[in-house]
Amino acid sequence: MTKTGVGILGFGTVGAGVAEGLLRNRETLAQRLGVEVELRKIADLDTERDRGVKLPEGMLVRDAAEVIADPDISIVVELIGGTKTAADFILRAIAAGKHVVTANKALLAERGAEIFEAAGKAGVDVYFGASVGGGIPIVRVLREGLAGNEIERIDGILNGTCNYILTRMGKERIPFDAALADAQCKGYAEADPSLDIDGWDTAHKAILLASLAYGFYVPKAEVDVTGIRRLSSTDVQYADRLGYCVKLLARIERDGDEVEVDVGPALVPAGHMLASVSGVFNAVMVHGDLVDDMLLYGRGAGRAPTASTVIGDIGDVARNIAGGSPRYRNAISTANAGHLRVKPRGEVRSEFYIRLMVKDAPGTFGCFGTIFGKHGVSIRTASSFPFVPGSEILETIPVVIETHPARRADLEAALAEIKRSGVVRCEPVAMRIV
């Protein structure tokens, strides 16, 4: 049976999970793949810490160059993270003729074009199934299972930390800070959770999904990203009263020659399948012209789920090597480069949830209603809700509005004029409705 040597760069949580899986399930992999996958070396600066995995003597080394230069290693698995050192190692591995498997979403979102171009010139594969959704095989589904579909829309809950926080805020009516502290206590959030709660972890994944689905590299600078750091539990409760739950959602949708790529808190109807995704779980809903709606659900992070997808990628590459031809199956196509572009933020149309803290005085409803109408924003419902803490002191009334579909630029122009009019005394809150 053909043998394929594997080396791992990075022996952290996921790296240890991949090593454990490759060693423990070696025979199972060989039976299923028809190829023997042999873990030969692991590189990590820390060679002393116990990761709970028993390695053969001499397998763990400090120098990544030993892995990249080893002639018996055909697949280099990058699990370091970050965008500088990891990129250097991946490019060196590609230059050395090694195939690459990575889970590094940030790196591919920012430097994917460079990496895939280098891989194409070198005739090697780069697989990245675990970079989006952890154990959810969404990358494989888009590239293979739905290859015959025109992808019309993707909605994704792609960050378990944020989903856990929003679940706690919604079900237990606790404020954001308390929910974040609980997530950190349970190990679901980092000590510095900025990448998660400011939306950028989700944005990196959305960039990869959009690029895969539509055949062009989506520039990070053109993606509209809003996190949940400033989300008030008041709005989560008001959304619940209206029949919605709040999720940090990635929305990717094609409209002619434009593709909307948007990340931010959104109101999801309680009966929607994504509304039932709670805790640290992730889910991706894809709408294709042939398949209609399909939902992939599972754990979006963690040692075992992410390792499962990485090992699946290793198996695919090993089969490609045994067959004698790299397939670039998971490389991002550039077929639509120059034909498609990211839709400008202001051109995105949606229904919106708006909360205004308006002055408790005659004529206020008429004032903001007139301004919305002037800017082409049609109000579907408007309700006065119970007071939020401090509103009595400010002598304001909370007014919650649902709009008909409107351009974001028109909505923002209306809200800016409402602020200038003096009819509100706090910053307006606006979120899209799915």
N, C-alpha and C positions, 0 to 999 in steps of 0.2 A: 504493500500500500504506500502511495506517495506520502512523504512527510513535508510539512510546511512549518518553518520555524517562526516563532513570534517573540517580539521583544516589547516590553512595556516601559514607557517613560512616565513616571509618577506612581508612587505607591501609597496614595492616600485612600480615602474611603472607597471610591469607585475602582481604583487600581487594585486594591486588595480584593474587592469582589470579583473582578475579572480574573485575577490570578487564581483565586479559590475555585471559581467555576471551571477554568481551563484544566486545572490539575485534577479536580474531583470528577469531572464529567468527560475526561479524555476519551474513554472507550465509547461512550454514548455518541460523542461528536464524530468519532471515526466511523461508526456504524451508519450514522445518518448522512454524513458528507461524502463518504468514500475517500476521505483524505484524513491523514493523521495530523492533528494540530499539536505542535510541540512548543510549550513555553520554555524559552531558553534563557532569557535574561530580563531583569527588571532594574531600572535605574532610578535612584532617589537619593537626595542629599542626606536624608536621615536613614541610616542603615541599622539603627539600634532599636527603635521603637517597635513594640509588639503590635502587629496588626491582626493577630488571631489567625494567621495563615502560616502553616509549616512549609517552608521552602527548602528545596535541595541545597546542599552546601555550595556556596559560590554563585548562586543565581542572582542575589541582590548585590548590585554594585552602585557606586556613587556617580560614576561618569557616564552621561548619556551617550558620549561618543563611542563607548564600548558596544552599546546596543546598535547604534546606527552603522558602525563599521563591521559588525560581525557578519561574515559571509554566509553563515548558516541561518540568518534571520531574514525572512522575506517580507514580513509584515511588521511595521512599527506602529504601536498603539500609543497615541499621545493623550495623556490624562493629567497633564500638569495644570492646565487652565491658564488664563491670562492671554495677552495678545503679543507680547514681545518675545520672551524666551521660547514659548511654545511654537511661534511662527518660525523662529530660527531653526529649531530642531526639525520641524516638519519639512521645511524647504531643504535642509541638509539631507534628510532621509529620502526625499524625492530625487534629489540630485544623485544620490547613491543608488538609485534604482529600486528603492523599497516602496512597497504599497503602504498606504497610511489609513488607519482607522482612528477617528477622533470623536470626542463628545463636546468639543469646544465651540459652543454657539457664538460667543462674543468674537472669537477670532475669525470664524467663517463669515459672520455678519459684516465685519470690518475689512477683512483681507481675503475673502473667498475668491474673488476674481484672480488675484495674483497666484493663489495656491492652486486653483484648478487649471490655470493656464500652464503653470510649471508641470503639473501632473500630466497634462495632455502632451506636452513636448517630450516628457520622459517616458511616456507609455505605461504609466502606472495608475492604479486605482486610488481614489480617496473616498472613503465611506464615512458617513457622519449621522447615522440613524439615531444615536443616543443624544444628539445635540438638541433635539426638540421632543419634549414629552417623556423623557426617561424611558420607562418600559413600554410606552405606547408606540407602536410601529408606524407612526404617521408618515415618516419620510419614505419608507418602503411602500406604503399604500399609495402615496401620490405618484411615485415613480413607476410602480408596477401595476398594482391592483386597479388603479383608476387611469391607466395610460390611455384608454380609449375615450375618456370623458373630457369635455371642456369644463374646467372648474369655474363655476360661477361665483362661489362665495365660500369662505372659510371663517368660522367663528371659533375661537379657542380660549379656554381657561387654561393658561399655560404656566402658572406659578402657584405652587402649593402653599407657600408662605402667605401670600396675599389671600388665597382662597380660604385658608384656615382663619385668618384674621377677620375676613368679611363674614364667614360663617358664625363666628363667635359674636360679632357685632349684631348680626341679624337675629340669631336665635336667643341670645341671652341679653341683648340690649345693653351691652357694655361699650364704653368709649374706645376709640382707636388705640390710645396709649396703653390701656389695660389689656386689650386683645394682643397687641404687639408684645408686651412684656410676658404674657402667658406663652406666646409662640416661642419666644427666646428661651423661656424656662424649660419648655418641652423639647428644645433642640430643633424646632422647625424654622427658626429665624436666626440669622447670624448676629453677632454682637454689633456689627455695623450692617443694618439691613437695607441700606440705601438702594443697592442694585435691584432688590426685589420691590420694595414699597414705592420707589420712584418710577417703576414701570419698565426699566431698561432690560431686565432679564427677559420679560415678556416680549419686548420690542426686538431683541436679538433673534428670538425664536420666530416672531412674526416675519421678520426680514427673510429668514431662510425659507419659510413656508411660501411666502409670496414669490420669491425668486424661483423656487421649484415649480410652483403652480403655473407661472406665467412666462417663464423663459427669459428673464432679464435680471441683472443684478440691481436690487433695490438699494439706493443710497440711504445710508443711515440718517443723514441730515434731513431727508425729506419725509421721514416718518413722524407722524403726530403722536406724541407720547405724553400721557398724564398718569401720574401714580395715584396712590390712595392715602398718602401721608396727611393730606388736609381734609380727608373725608370725615364729615360729622356723623355721629350716630343718630342725630336728629333726622338727617336725610335718609339713612337706612330705614329708620322707623316709618317715616312718611312714605317711602317707596313701598314698604310692606302694606300700609293702609290702602294704597292704590292698587295692590295686587301684583307687586313686583318684588324681586330680590336684586341686590346690587352685587355685581361681579366685576372683577378686573378682566376686561375682555379684549382680545385681539380680533379686530374685524378686518378681513381681507376680501375685497370684492372688485370684480372687473366691471367697468362701465365703458363700453366702446374701446377706445385706445388708451384709456386711463385705468389705473388700479388704485383703489383706496387701500391704504395701510394705516390703520388707526389703533392705538392702544390707550385704554382709559377705563375708568369705572363707568358701567352702563347698567341701566335698568332692564332686567330680563323678566318677562311675564312668568308668573308662578307655575303655569302649566307647560312651559318650555322645557325640553329635555335638559338643557344646560342648567336650569334653576335647581335641579336635584343634585348637582355635583357639589358635594360639601367637603369640609375638612381639607386635608392636604392633597386630595385627588385632583387630577387634571382631566380635561376632556377636549376633544376637537370634533366639531361638526363640519362636515364637508358637503356642499351641494354641487353635484355634477349634473350635466345635462342629460345623462343616461341613467345614472344611479339614483338621482334625486337626493334625499338627505341620508347621510350615514353618520353614525356617532362612534368615535373611539374613546374609550374611558379606561383609566387606570392610574397607577401611581406615577407621578411625573418626575420623581427624584428618588434618591436613596441608593444605597449600595447595591442591593440585589436587583431591583428593577432596571437600573441603568446598566449594570454589568450584563444583564440578560441581553439587552439590545446590542451592546458592544460585541459580545461573543457571537451574536447572530451575524453582525457585519464581518467579523473575522472569518466566520465560516463561509460566507459568500465570497470573500476575496480568495480564500484558500481554494475554493472550487474553481474560481476564475483562473488561478495560477495553474491548477492541475489540468484545466482544459486548454491552456496555452494562449489565452487571449484575455487581457484586461477589457472590461466592458464599460467602464466609466458610468455605471448604471446610476450611481447616486451623485454624479457631478451635475452641477446646475447648467442647464441648457442656456444658450444665449441666442436662441432662434428669434426672439422678439426684441432683441436689443435694437434701439432706434425706432421701433414701431410702437412700443408701449412706454408710458411714463407714469410716475406716481401722481395721483390726483392731488392738486393743491388743497391744503387743509380747508380753506374757506369755501371750496366748491362742494364739499361733502354735504349730502342731503340726509336728513334723519328727522324722526320725531324727537322731541327733547322734553326732559323734565327740568323745570326751573323753580327755584325757591327765591322769593323776594321778601325781604323784611321791610314792609312798607309803613309809612307814617300812618298813625291812627288818626286820620283826618278825612273830612268829606272830599270827594273828588279824586282820591288816589287811584281807585280802580279805573276810572275813566282815563286818567292821565297815562298810566302805563299801557292800557289797552290801545289807546290812540297811537302811542309810539310803536308798539308792536305792529299794528296795521300799516303804519307809514313805511315800515321796512319790509313789508311782505311776509310777516310771521303771523300765521293764523292760530289763534288759541282754540284748543279743543275742549279743555276743561280748566276751570280756575276755582280753587277752593281755599277758604280760610281755615287753617289748621290750628291745633292747640298751641299755646305759647311755648317757645323754647326758652331755656334758662337765660335770663338777662333781658328778654324782650320787653318785660314790663317796665324796666328802668329806662330803656331806650324809647318807650312809648311807640312800639312797632307791632304790627300784626303779621304773622307768617302767612304768606300766600303761595300756594303750590299750583303750578301751571303745567299742563301737558299741551304740547303743540301738535299741530299737523306737520307733515314733513316740511322742512325748511332748510335753506342753505345756512351752513354754519356762519359764513361771513355776514349774512343778513341778521342772524340772531345776535351775533356779537356786536354789530353796529347798533341794534336796538337796545341791548343791555347797556352799552356805553352811554347812549343818550338818556336812558332811564336813570343812570347814576348821576349824570350831569343835571338832570331835572330837579334833583333833591327829593324825589318821592320815596327813595329808599335810603336807609341809614347804615346798611351793611353791604358787603360785597355780595352780589347775586351768585347763586349756585346754579350751574347748568350741567346736565349729564344727558347723554344720548339714551334713547329708548330703543331696544332691539325690536 
